[in-house]
């Protein structure tokens, strides 16, 4: 069987909300009112820090699928003022966030221990205002959230191949731009900027899933020590360092695209490496020139540029059962699963969804109880489940 991205269909129960007249669906579903639906109809647990664990109403997988969102919708009304990545989250909240992530990842790996049987992944997406300013519905929600997903490998093997030219898989050309012209400096920057002990850089072949052939061309790291490493604070610090390195690279590059020979940004995390590795590199500066000239002459191309950092970062289990970390400048609204070559087509079908619901809810309540026992929040009651024991 040749490696190729796969497209699966996932049924869901239609959300019982009406979109107000004059609003587009994506505007409404990114609204605070829809956040109320997450709490009241899908909420599982809420921490005092406003970290909300919820069932995905429009899920990627009906085997296991949940999210944690840093719900600042009622505490920070200005959408542009909300944290959208871990580097903007208060340290006290991030400590709770990391512990919650660790418990959910451990649960998925325990429940689904065989990499030949299940694909396990956890990761987050930036929700910065990176779309063109005139695009509807952006940046209304702008809140950091994580995904926790399990796919049966049998479902992926049986799925039809996805269109390899799907823009969600190709990242609209921005990743290929980095990969084609700046791959060496991109990886050199990560190597020189990051002082890693737990995360070990690996090759594309080690990171890639045999079934889908993804991820493609992304910097990737093995979690040495496996799942036990998640118990070490050092792992989460290194996970953050990868994000900081990505942010420095992305922001520095598009600063040069925006203004020729732009000075180094004042708030980069790794100033020495930005100055010596990036701003003194001919390939880096020449590629910025290519993009800048194209922006000047092609209005549609310029409008599609995401001038602020947008990323997907995830932890997943590869074919050998190793935990891998990767990060991508995927920035066109694509799903985090597509970094691994899994395209999800969601279909409204309540009857089909209800066949999976009991087993899915059972797992979500089990992992919720682990969070409650670790003093990471209190259970929420909905029409579908109770608040549980404290």
N, C-alpha and C positions, 0 to 999 in steps of 0.2 A: 504494500500500500504506500503510495507516494505521499510525501509530506505536503500538506495544503491546509490553509485556514478552513474552518468549518462553520456552518451556519445552522443553529438550532432554533426551534420554535418553543417558546415557553408560555403556557397559558396563564392568565391571571384573572382575578375577579375584578370586574369593572369598579372603579372608585366611585362611591356614591356621593359625588359632588357635582354640582352644576356650575359650569363656567359662566360667570356673569356676562351679560350682553356688553359687547364692545371690547372684551378681553380675548386675547389669543390663549389657547390651552397652555402653552409653555409659560406665559406670563402668570396665569392663575396657579399652576402647579408649583411655581417657584415663590408663591406668596406666603405670607404669615398664616393666612387662613388654611392653606394646605398643610402647614406645619401643625396646626391644631388637629387636623385629621391624622397626622402621624402619631400624635400623642393619644388621642381619644379612641381611634380605631385600630391602631397598629403598635402603639407604645408598649414596651415590655418593662423597661426600667428607666428611672431617672435618678441621676446623682445630684447632690447638693451643688455641684459645679455646673449644672445644666448640660451634662452629657447624657443624651437620650439614646437608649438602645431600642430599635424598632424593627418589626418585620417589614420587609420590602413589599409594598403594595404592588409595585410594578417590578417584579423580581427578575433577576437574571437566571436563577435556578430554583426549581422546586424541591431539590434535594436538601440543600441548606443555603439560606440566604438571609443575611441580616446586615444592619448598618448601625453605626454610632455616629450621631451628629452633635457637634458642639452648638447647641441651640441658643443662639443669642438674638433670636428674632424679636423678643419682647424686651430685652435688656439693652440692646443697641439698635435703635430704630433706623439709623443711617446705614443703608446697606454697604456703603463704601468704607464704613468704619469697623466692620466685623472681621474677626480673624478668619483667614482662609487657608492657612497652612500652619504647621506645627511651630515654625519659628516665630509666629505672632501670638501664640497661646501662652497665657501666664504659666510660670513654672509649676505652681501648685495644681493647676488644671492638667498640665501635661503629665505630671507624675501619675495622676489618676487615669488619664487617657492611656498611658503606656501599660499600666497594670491591667486595664480592661482588655486592651489588644492582646496581651500575653495570654489571658485566660481563654479568650475566644479562639485564638490560634491553637492553643493546646487542646481545646475541646475538639476542634475539627480533626486534628491529627490523630487523636485517640479514637474518635468515632470512625474515622476513615483511614486506617493505617497503611493501606496498600496503594502505592503510586500507580500500579498497573490497573487498579480498579477506579480510582477517583483522582481528579485534579483538584487540589486545594490551593486557594489563594486568599490573600488579605492585602488590602492596599487602600490608598487614598488618592483623591484628586483635588487639584487646586480649582477653586471656583472664583478666581479673580475676574475682574472686569476686562477680559481679554478679547472679547468680541468687538466688532465695530460698534461705535456708540449708537448707531441708528438701529441695531439689531433688536427685535422685540424680545422682551423678557429678560434682558441682561442689563445689569447684574443684580436682579432682584433678590435672589436667595443668598448668595455669597456667604456660605457657611461651610466650614471644614467638616467633612464626614469620611468615614472609613467603610469599606465593603468587606464582608466575610462570606465567601462563596465556595461551594463544592459542586463540581460537575461529575456525573458518572462518565467514565471513559467509554463505556459501551454506547452511550448516547452520542458522544462525540465521534466515535468510529463509524456509527451508522448514519451520521448526519451528512447531507450533501456538502460539497466543497463550496466555500464562499467565493465571491468574485474577488480575485486578488487585487483588482484595481479599485475596490471600494475605498473611497477617500478616508474612511475611518481606520482602515488598515495601513494606508500609506501616509497618514498624517498630513494630507494635503500638500505634501512636498517639503514641509519644513524639516522633518527628520532626514529625508534623503539629502537635503541641502547640507546639514551638519555632517552626515555620513560620507557624502561624496567629496566634500572639500576640506573638512576640518576634523576628520576622524582621529588623526594622529595627535593633533594639539588638544582635542577634547579629552582624550584618554591620558595624555601626558599631564594635563592640568589636574585631573582627578588624582593621578598617581603622586604628583608632587605636593598637592595641597592637603591631601587627607593623610592623617596618621592613624592607620587602622591596625587593630590587633585581632579582632574577631572576624571581620569581614575580609575575605581574600579575593582579589580580582581573578576572574575566570574568563576563558575564551568564549566566543559566540557558540561554538559547538557544545561546550559544557552546559551552557544556559538553555539551549534550544530544546523544545519538546519535539520528539521524533514525529508525532502524529501531525502537528500543525506546521512545524518548521519555524515557530516563533518562540521567543522574541527574536527580532532581526536587527543586528548591528547596534544593540544598546549596551552601554557599560553595565556589567553585572558582577556580582560578588557572591561567593558562597559563604553561608553562615557556618564558620567552623565551630564544631561543638554541637551542631544541630539544634533541636528544640530546647535543650538545656541552656543554650546561650541566651535565650529570651529572658531567663531569670537574672541576667546580669545587667545592671544599669549601663555598663559600658556598651553593650549592644545597642541600646536605644540612643545613646550619645553618638555612636558611629552612624546609625541610621539617619539621625539629624544632620550629621556632617556631610553625608552624601547629598542631602537636599540643599544644604548651604552651598556646597560646591556647584551644584546645578544652577542655583539662583545666581551665583556670581558669574558663571559662564554666560547664561542666557541674557542677563541684564547688561553685561559688559558688551556682548556682541551687538545687541540691538541699540545700545547707546551709540556705537560706531556707525550702525546703519542710519540712525537718525541724524547724526551730526558728524561729519568727517573729522577725524583726529580728536574726538571728544576726550576730555580729561577723564582719568579714572574716577569712577563713582566714589563718593565720600563714605558710603556705608557698606562697602563690600566686606565679606567675612575673612577673605584670604588676600589682603592687599599685595603682599610680596609676590604671590604666584600670579595674580591678575596682571601686575605690572610686568613681570619678567617672562611669564609663559604666554600670556594672551596678547597684550598690547605691543609686544616686541616680536610677534610672530607674523611673518609675511602672509601665510595662508589665511590666518584669522582676519587680517586687515583687508586682504584682497577679496575675500568672500563677502565681507561687509560692503565693500565697494560694489560688487556685483548686485547685491540685494538693493543697495541704495539707488543705483542707477535704474534698476527695474521699477522700484517704487515711484520714481520720478516720471517714468514714461508709461507705466501701466496702472491706471487708476484702480482696476478691479483687484490686481495683485496687491497694491498698497492697502486697500481696504481690508483685505483678508489677513494682513499681518497682525499677529498678537504681540503688541509692543511690550506688554508686561508678562512676567513669567507665568506659564501655565504648564502643569506637569501631572504625570501619573507616576506614582511610586508604589511598588508592591513587593510583598514577600510571597513566594510560591514554592511548591514542592516539585522538583524536576523528576525525570523518569527514574533516576537512581535513588530517589527518596531524600535527596539533599535539599535543604532550604536555600533558596536563591533570592537575592535582593536585586531589583533593577529599577531604573528610572528613565523616563522618556519625556521629551518635550512635546508630547502629543497635546495638541492645543486647539482642536477643532470640535470639541464636544463629544468625542468618541468615548465609548465605554471602556472601563479599565480592563475588561476581559479581552478586548481586542489587542492589547499588548501581547497576549499569549495566543492570538490567532483564533479566538472564539467570538463569533458574531452572534448576537442574540436577537431574534425577532420575537417580539412580545405580541401575543394574540389574546384578545378578550374572550374568555371562555370559562365561565364560572363553574360549569359542571366538570370540566376537565381539571380545573385547579383543585376542586374539592376532593378529588381522588388522592391528591398529594398532601392536602392540608393537615390531616391528623398527625402524620409522622413528622412533618415540618414543625408544627406547633409544639409537639412533644420535645423535640430537640431544643427549640428556642427557650422553652420553659426550664429545661435542664440546665442550660448554660446560664440563664438568668439566675437560677438558684446559686450557682457558683459565685456569681458576682455579688449577690446579696450576702452570702456567707463571708466574703472577703471585705465586706463593708464598703462596697463600691456603688451603692445606691439602693433604692427601694422599688419593689415591684409595682407596676401599674395595672389597673384593671380595665378591660375593654369589654365589649359585648361578646368577645370570643374566648376570653380567659380571665381568671381572677388575679388579684394582686399577689397571691402566694404567701408564703411564710416569711417572716422577717428574721 
